[in-house]
């Protein structure tokens, strides 16, 4: 089963994945961007170098997604795979950066990168402005986080929009709940 944890930065998805590693040590854990060696290089470019063209950014994310699918997801489809982000956030960020992009076009590109194999389930961590502010604290911001809180909330809104347009099981998790309560909720979903 291929499960993607989605959410903007500081929503708690990575924390919950770390907790799952203790109780489900035999699952395959990965992330996008950066789940492969090529993906790590692309992640560095995407998050720290900055690109002058949104098309270049979009295609680098798609290149990472295609490589990630071929190297990590496809060979392990008979196992439990948990990914920290995936194509939902990829599309949501693209729509936020360029609202005139067509959702169907972005879905087509992403389905092509994923060889038409979408996740079995998506768990979306929904947050709010005050929680993001609180959790950002002293965290060093990457180039995407520097775009601001309203930007991140728009990305989250677009993640929900994308999920509503797909035939994928998804669950919304309230990120303001206690970590242990969220952990129990996720274990129940799995």
C-alpha positions, 0 to 999 in steps of 0.5 A: 500500500502506497500512502502519502503524508501531505501538508505544508511545512510545520504541519506535523507530518514528518513528526508523525512519520518518525513516530511510525518508524518506531511502530512500523519498522518494516515499512518503506519510508521515503520523501519527495523531493529527495527520496533518491540520490538524484532527488537529493540533488534536485531538492537542494536546487529547488529549496536553496538555489532558486530558479528563474523559471517556474517551468524549470522548477515544475520540471525538476519536481516532475523529474524527481517524482518520476525517478522516485517512482521508478527507484522507490515506489514501483519496486516496493508496491507489495510493501507498505510505503509511506512518503513524506509528500508527493504529487498532491503538494507538487500540484498545489505549490504549482497552482499557488505559484501560478494560478493560471495553470490548468489543474487537469494539465498538472494532473496529466503531467504528474500521472505521466511521471507516476506512470498512472500509479497514484497513491492508495491513500493520502493523509493531509495534515491541516494547519492554521496561521497561528500554529505555523507561526508558533512552530516556525519559531527559530527554524531556518526557512528555506526558499519556499517558507520565505514566501510567507504564512498566507502563501503556505495557507494558500498551498494547503487550500490548493492541496484540498482542492486537488484531493477533491478532484481525484478518486483517491481515499484521503483523510484530513488530520487536525494538526492542532491536536496533541501529537499522541492523539494524532499518532493514534488516529493515524494508526487507526487509519493504517 
